[in-house]
Amino acid sequence: MFLRVARHTDNLEIIEDFYVNILGFERLGAFENHNNYDGVFIGKSGLDWHFEFTQSETKAKHTFDEDDVIVLYPKTILDYNDLTKKLLQHNISSINAINPFWNENGKMFLDPDGYRIVISPLKAVISEIE
């Protein structure tokens, strides 16, 4: 099974910069003026999932709450530290999560559209499974 998470945005270039140049994902492909949509595919090569971000003349209508999050688990604590440091160096401040688990097991940030992203060390995954 393959997974695509698709989301509309009003800031395609800013979103791509955030997910590729700050979070470290890859630009896997893109399209222009496909049924009046421009878009970009972002993920990691060789995996069975990716994000698709689209932009059109229709404005994005984002509706989400504080528990709607994307959780990223860097593979090592060094990767975790590097990524959280990179976000802070780009003036992307961490915020408090409404769910205390994420405050205890990572850091929450907002992407340019206001969606919440948690960066959590891999040890949190292990503790959830056990």
N, CA and C of each residue as an Amber inpcrd file, in Angstrom:
protein
   390
   0.8460000  -1.1750000   0.0000000   0.0000000   0.0000000   0.0000000
   0.8920000   1.2380000   0.0000000   0.4700000   2.2300000  -0.7660000
   1.1620000   3.5010000  -0.8160000   0.3300000   4.5410000  -0.0830000
   0.9940000   5.5620000   0.4410000   0.2970000   6.6220000   1.1680000
   0.7060000   7.9710000   0.6060000  -0.2900000   8.7880000   0.2880000
  -0.0670000  10.1780000  -0.0850000  -0.9150000  11.0220000   0.8460000
  -0.3090000  11.9960000   1.4930000  -1.0330000  12.9640000   2.3030000
  -1.0660000  14.2490000   1.4890000  -2.2560000  14.6370000   1.0240000
  -2.4060000  15.7900000   0.1460000  -3.0200000  16.9510000   0.9170000
  -2.4690000  18.1330000   0.6710000  -2.9690000  19.3230000   1.3620000
  -2.8390000  20.5320000   0.4600000  -3.8510000  21.3670000   0.4590000
  -3.8710000  22.6030000  -0.3110000  -3.2270000  23.7130000   0.5150000
  -2.5480000  24.6260000  -0.1510000  -1.8740000  25.7240000   0.5290000
  -1.9810000  26.9800000  -0.3170000  -1.8020000  28.1160000   0.3110000
  -1.7020000  29.3870000  -0.4080000  -0.2480000  29.8060000  -0.5660000
   0.6760000  28.9940000  -0.0380000   2.0940000  29.3520000   0.0190000
   2.9700000  28.2020000  -0.4480000   2.8130000  27.7620000  -1.6750000
   3.5010000  26.5670000  -2.1590000   5.0150000  26.6800000  -2.0400000
   5.5970000  27.7920000  -2.4410000   7.0550000  27.9460000  -2.3740000
   7.5570000  27.9380000  -0.9310000   6.8410000  28.6000000  -0.0520000
   7.2460000  28.6580000   1.3680000   7.1150000  27.2820000   2.0020000
   6.0310000  26.5750000   1.6900000   5.8330000  25.2180000   2.2210000
   6.9400000  24.3000000   1.7260000   7.2620000  24.3620000   0.4300000
   8.3350000  23.5230000  -0.1110000   9.6630000  23.8360000   0.5740000
   9.9710000  25.1000000   0.7360000  11.2170000  25.4770000   1.4120000
  11.2630000  24.9090000   2.8270000  10.1600000  25.0170000   3.5510000
  10.1060000  24.5230000   4.9280000  10.3380000  23.0110000   4.9940000
   9.5920000  22.2540000   4.1870000   9.6720000  20.7970000   4.2730000
  10.9660000  20.2470000   3.6730000  11.5220000  20.9100000   2.6700000
  12.7420000  20.4200000   2.0280000  13.9870000  20.9850000   2.7060000
  14.0920000  22.2990000   2.7920000  15.3380000  22.9140000   3.2620000
  15.4800000  22.9880000   4.7750000  14.3810000  22.9300000   5.4910000
  14.4700000  22.9680000   6.9500000  14.2750000  21.5740000   7.5420000
  13.1920000  20.8900000   7.1630000  12.9460000  19.5630000   7.7370000
  13.7810000  18.4600000   7.0890000  14.2980000  18.7050000   5.8980000
  15.2100000  17.7400000   5.2890000  14.5740000  16.6880000   4.3970000
  13.3190000  16.8920000   3.9870000  12.7040000  15.9890000   3.0250000
  13.2250000  16.3110000   1.6270000  12.8560000  15.4960000   0.6570000
  13.2900000  15.6900000  -0.7250000  12.1160000  16.1110000  -1.5940000
  12.4000000  16.9120000  -2.5900000  11.4070000  17.2410000  -3.6210000
  11.4040000  16.0840000  -4.6050000  10.3450000  15.3010000  -4.6060000
  10.2710000  14.0970000  -5.4370000   9.7220000  14.3820000  -6.8250000
   9.0050000  15.4710000  -6.9800000   8.4200000  15.8170000  -8.2610000
   7.5170000  17.0200000  -8.1030000   7.0170000  17.4980000  -9.2220000
   6.1470000  18.6720000  -9.1970000   5.3270000  18.7150000 -10.4710000
   4.3210000  19.5570000 -10.4760000   3.5200000  19.7770000 -11.6690000
   3.0340000  21.2170000 -11.6710000   2.7560000  21.7090000 -12.8720000
   2.2450000  23.0660000 -13.0350000   1.0000000  23.0370000 -13.9080000
   0.0240000  23.8430000 -13.5220000  -1.2010000  24.0520000 -14.2740000
  -1.8830000  22.7450000 -14.6950000  -1.9480000  21.7970000 -13.7810000
  -2.7020000  20.5680000 -14.0170000  -4.1200000  20.8120000 -13.5160000
  -5.0500000  21.0180000 -14.4120000  -6.4190000  21.3870000 -14.0370000
  -6.4370000  22.6200000 -13.1360000  -5.5710000  23.5730000 -13.4510000
  -5.4360000  24.8460000 -12.7200000  -4.7750000  24.6980000 -11.3490000
  -4.0910000  23.5990000 -11.1130000  -3.3560000  23.3930000  -9.8710000
  -1.8640000  23.2940000 -10.1650000  -1.0740000  23.8760000  -9.2810000
   0.3630000  23.6310000  -9.2300000   0.5940000  22.7760000  -7.9980000
   1.6310000  21.9560000  -8.0200000   1.8620000  21.1160000  -6.8590000
   3.2750000  20.5990000  -6.7760000   3.5780000  20.0640000  -5.6240000
   4.8940000  19.4860000  -5.3690000   4.7160000  18.2370000  -4.5100000
   5.5370000  17.2290000  -4.8110000   5.5630000  15.9970000  -4.0210000
   6.8270000  16.0280000  -3.1780000   6.6680000  15.8000000  -1.8870000
   7.7830000  15.9020000  -0.9430000   7.7920000  14.6560000  -0.0660000
   8.9650000  14.0660000   0.1060000   9.1000000  12.8870000   0.9570000
  10.5430000  12.4490000   1.0040000  10.7470000  11.1450000   0.9700000
  12.0800000  10.5370000   0.9290000  12.0720000   9.4920000  -0.1760000
  13.0920000   9.5040000  -1.0110000  13.1830000   8.5520000  -2.1230000
  13.1290000   7.1160000  -1.6070000  12.4310000   6.2800000  -2.3620000
  12.3940000   4.8630000  -2.0540000  11.3830000   4.4520000  -1.0030000
  10.6370000   5.3900000  -0.4540000   9.6250000   5.0470000   0.5460000
   8.2460000   5.0370000  -0.0960000   7.3090000   4.3880000   0.5470000
   5.9710000   4.2160000  -0.0110000   4.9900000   5.2910000   0.4530000
   5.4750000   6.4900000   0.7050000   4.6080000   7.5830000   1.1340000
   5.2260000   8.9040000   0.6900000   4.4010000   9.9270000   0.6130000
   4.8810000  11.2880000   0.3880000   3.7630000  12.2790000   0.6810000
   4.1730000  13.5250000   0.8550000   3.2380000  14.6370000   0.9660000
   3.0260000  15.2210000  -0.4280000   1.8240000  15.6580000  -0.6990000
   1.5470000  16.4450000  -1.8990000   0.9610000  17.7720000  -1.4340000
   1.5730000  18.8470000  -1.8450000   1.0470000  20.1750000  -1.5470000
   0.6190000  20.8000000  -2.8670000  -0.5900000  21.3710000  -2.8910000
  -1.1110000  21.9890000  -4.1010000  -1.4950000  23.4330000  -3.8320000
  -1.4980000  24.2090000  -4.9280000  -1.9340000  25.6010000  -4.8590000
  -2.7310000  25.8950000  -6.1150000  -3.7950000  26.6760000  -5.9640000
  -4.6290000  27.0740000  -7.0980000  -5.1960000  28.4540000  -6.8030000
  -6.0980000  28.9030000  -7.6580000  -6.7580000  30.1850000  -7.4030000
  -7.7100000  30.1040000  -6.2180000  -8.1310000  28.8930000  -5.8740000
  -9.0030000  28.6980000  -4.7170000  -8.1740000  28.7790000  -3.4490000
  -8.5660000  29.6260000  -2.5340000  -7.8420000  29.7950000  -1.2860000
  -8.0080000  28.5600000  -0.3930000  -6.9550000  28.2190000   0.3020000
  -6.9960000  27.0930000   1.2380000  -7.8800000  27.4500000   2.4280000
  -8.6580000  26.4820000   2.8740000  -9.5140000  26.6590000   4.0470000
  -9.1080000  25.6070000   5.0690000  -8.0950000  25.9210000   5.8310000
  -7.5710000  24.9580000   6.7980000  -8.4340000  24.9380000   8.0440000
  -8.8850000  23.7530000   8.4030000  -9.5980000  23.5740000   9.6590000
  -8.9610000  22.3970000  10.3880000  -8.4480000  22.6540000  11.5420000
  -7.7940000  21.6320000  12.3430000  -7.8110000  22.0970000  13.7830000
  -7.5470000  21.1740000  14.6940000  -7.4780000  21.5620000  16.0960000
  -6.0960000  21.2500000  16.6490000  -5.9070000  21.5130000  17.9140000
  -4.5770000  21.4040000  18.5180000  -4.0750000  19.9690000  18.6470000
  -4.9410000  18.9850000  18.4680000  -4.5140000  17.5900000  18.5170000
  -4.2330000  17.0100000  17.1350000  -4.4260000  17.7860000  16.0830000
  -4.0940000  17.3420000  14.7310000  -2.6180000  17.6410000  14.4840000
  -1.7930000  16.5980000  14.4770000  -0.3460000  16.8010000  14.3600000
   0.2690000  15.8000000  13.3920000   1.3700000  16.2060000  12.8160000
   2.2600000  15.3090000  12.0950000   3.4080000  15.0500000  13.0460000
   3.7700000  13.8000000  13.2440000   4.8580000  13.4550000  14.1570000
   6.0210000  12.8990000  13.3490000   7.1760000  13.4830000  13.5310000
   8.3970000  13.0370000  12.8580000   9.3470000  12.4790000  13.9080000
   9.8970000  11.3020000  13.6300000  10.8220000  10.6410000  14.5360000
  12.1940000  10.5310000  13.8690000  13.0950000  11.4760000  14.1140000
  14.4550000  11.3160000  13.5960000  15.0520000  10.0090000  14.1090000
  15.9350000   9.4070000  13.3110000  16.4400000   8.0740000  13.6270000
  17.3720000   8.0340000  14.8320000  18.0970000   9.1130000  15.0890000
  19.0270000   9.1210000  16.2290000  18.7950000  10.3750000  17.0640000
  19.2890000  10.3660000  18.2740000  19.1680000  11.5470000  19.1320000
  19.9870000  12.6950000  18.5480000  21.0750000  12.3920000  17.8680000
  21.8650000  13.4350000  17.1980000  21.0390000  14.0820000  16.0870000
  20.3350000  13.2640000  15.2870000  19.4530000  13.7970000  14.2430000
  18.3440000  14.6520000  14.8520000  17.7910000  14.1910000  15.9670000
  16.7450000  14.9420000  16.6770000  17.2840000  16.3020000  17.1100000
  18.4440000  16.2990000  17.7500000  19.0410000  17.5510000  18.2230000
  19.3500000  18.4920000  17.0620000  19.8990000  17.9540000  15.9720000
  20.2300000  18.7760000  14.8070000  18.9740000  19.4050000  14.1950000
  17.9050000  18.6140000  14.0830000  16.6830000  19.1160000  13.4670000
  16.0180000  20.1870000  14.3270000  15.9090000  19.9520000  15.6150000
  15.2840000  20.9630000  16.4740000  16.1330000  22.2360000  16.5030000
  17.4400000  22.0880000  16.4900000  18.3380000  23.2490000  16.4490000
  18.1450000  24.0210000  15.1400000  18.0240000  23.3050000  14.0270000
  17.8340000  23.9450000  12.7170000  16.5270000  24.7370000  12.6850000
  15.4570000  24.1740000  13.2280000  14.1860000  24.8870000  13.2840000
  14.3280000  26.1800000  14.0860000  14.9650000  26.1050000  15.2300000
  15.1460000  27.2880000  16.0740000  16.0330000  28.3250000  15.3850000
  17.0580000  27.8710000  14.6530000  17.9340000  28.7950000  13.9210000
  17.1860000  29.5210000  12.8100000  16.1080000  28.9330000  12.3060000
  15.2770000  29.5760000  11.2850000  14.1330000  30.3640000  11.9240000
  14.2770000  30.6740000  13.2130000  13.2950000  31.4640000  13.9630000
  11.9120000  30.8260000  13.9930000  11.8940000  29.5010000  14.0250000
  10.6440000  28.7660000  14.1690000  10.6080000  28.2750000  15.6160000
   9.8650000  28.9800000  16.4300000   9.8310000  28.6940000  17.8530000
   9.0090000  27.4540000  18.1480000   9.4290000  26.7150000  19.1580000
   8.6110000  25.5900000  19.6020000   7.4310000  26.1440000  20.3970000
   6.3370000  25.3980000  20.3750000   5.1290000  25.7810000  21.0990000
   4.7250000  24.6350000  22.0070000   3.8820000  24.9130000  22.9690000
   3.3780000  23.8650000  23.8520000   2.2560000  23.1020000  23.1660000
   2.2840000  21.7880000  23.3260000   1.2290000  20.9310000  22.8160000
   0.1130000  20.8440000  23.8500000  -1.1140000  20.6850000  23.3910000
  -2.2310000  20.4920000  24.3160000  -2.1360000  19.1140000  24.9710000
  -1.6180000  18.1320000  24.2350000  -1.4190000  16.7840000  24.7740000
  -0.0570000  16.7590000  25.4810000  -0.0290000  16.5740000  26.7950000
   1.2340000  16.6280000  27.5220000   2.2590000  15.5880000  27.0720000
   1.8000000  14.4900000  26.4470000   2.7420000  13.4730000  25.9710000
   3.7790000  14.0870000  25.0500000   3.3310000  14.9760000  24.1360000
   4.2680000  15.5480000  23.1680000   5.2200000  16.5380000  23.8160000
   4.8040000  17.2170000  24.8750000   5.7160000  18.1110000  25.5940000
   6.7900000  17.3130000  26.3270000   6.4280000  16.1180000  26.7810000
   7.3670000  15.2610000  27.5090000   8.2560000  14.4580000  26.5700000
   7.8240000  14.2760000  25.3250000   8.5240000  13.3820000  24.3960000
   8.8590000  14.0460000  23.0620000   9.1270000  15.3170000  23.0880000
   9.5180000  15.9990000  21.8660000   9.2640000  17.4830000  21.9330000
   9.2900000  18.1030000  20.7700000   9.0190000  19.5340000  20.6430000
   8.0380000  19.7370000  19.5000000   7.1120000  20.6650000  19.7100000
   6.1020000  20.9670000  18.6980000   6.4370000  22.2910000  18.0330000
   6.2490000  22.3240000  16.7000000   6.4780000  23.5150000  15.8990000
   5.2850000  23.7010000  14.9650000   5.1590000  24.8920000  14.3800000
   4.1330000  25.1440000  13.3800000   4.7830000  25.2470000  12.0100000
   4.1580000  24.6140000  11.0080000   4.6410000  24.8140000   9.6410000
   4.0810000  26.1540000   9.1450000   4.4780000  26.6210000   7.9670000
   4.0260000  27.9400000   7.5050000   2.5180000  28.0990000   7.3590000
   1.7770000  27.0080000   7.2440000   0.3120000  27.0800000   7.1790000
  -0.3410000  26.9790000   8.5510000   0.4540000  26.8110000   9.5930000
  -0.0900000  26.7110000  10.9470000  -0.3840000  25.2970000  11.4130000
  -0.0100000  24.2940000  10.6170000  -0.1820000  22.9070000  11.0470000
   0.9010000  22.5410000  12.0590000   0.5310000  21.7550000  13.0340000
   1.4550000  21.3710000  14.0970000   2.2910000  20.1640000  13.6890000
   3.5780000  20.2650000  13.9620000   4.5210000  19.1830000  13.6930000
   5.2720000  18.9140000  14.9820000   5.2990000  17.6650000  15.3970000
   6.0670000  17.2630000  16.5700000   7.3370000  16.5710000  16.0890000
   8.4620000  16.9860000  16.6270000   9.7290000  16.3010000  16.4190000
   9.9860000  15.5400000  17.7070000  10.0490000  14.2160000  17.6050000
  10.1550000  13.3820000  18.7990000  11.3140000  12.4070000  18.6420000
  12.1190000  12.2510000  19.6880000  13.2070000  11.2710000  19.5940000
  12.6470000   9.8620000  19.4400000  13.3950000   9.0060000  18.7910000
  12.9650000   7.6440000  18.5130000  12.5840000   6.8830000  19.7790000
  13.1710000   7.2160000  20.9160000  12.8440000   6.5030000  22.1610000
  11.3620000   6.6210000  22.4980000  10.7090000   7.7060000  22.0490000
   9.2680000   7.8490000  22.3050000   8.4800000   6.7970000  21.5390000
   8.9310000   6.4370000  20.3430000   8.2700000   5.3880000  19.5620000
   8.3750000   4.0660000  20.3110000   9.5420000   3.7680000  20.7950000
   9.7740000   2.5010000  21.4970000   8.9060000   2.4140000  22.7340000
   8.7950000   3.5080000  23.4840000   7.9810000   3.4780000  24.7040000
   6.4900000   3.3290000  24.3760000   6.0500000   3.8680000  23.2340000
   4.6430000   3.7260000  22.8330000   4.3190000   2.2830000  22.4690000
   5.2670000   1.5860000  21.8580000   5.0400000   0.2200000  21.3840000
   5.0820000  -0.7640000  22.5420000   5.9300000  -0.5230000  23.5000000
   6.1140000  -1.4880000  24.6070000   4.9590000  -1.5500000  25.5480000
